[in-house]
């Protein structure tokens, strides 16, 4: 794995997700859970608008 990317102004919790080894199950689950509400909101908008 390469050098972890650091983003200025990112919370410790988000940085932990960014630094996680996504080859492991637990970090992937943690990342999915963290962004679940955002994903559901995007899905709602996309289904409401429909295919262009």
C-alpha angles and dihedrals in degrees: 000000000000131000111301115253116238120206120201115243096016117140120244090248093054092044089054089056092047091050095046122114101246090196086078123078099226096056091047090052091048091051093047091050092048093055099034096107092048091050092049091050091051092047090050092053093046093049091045093052095041128203115325 
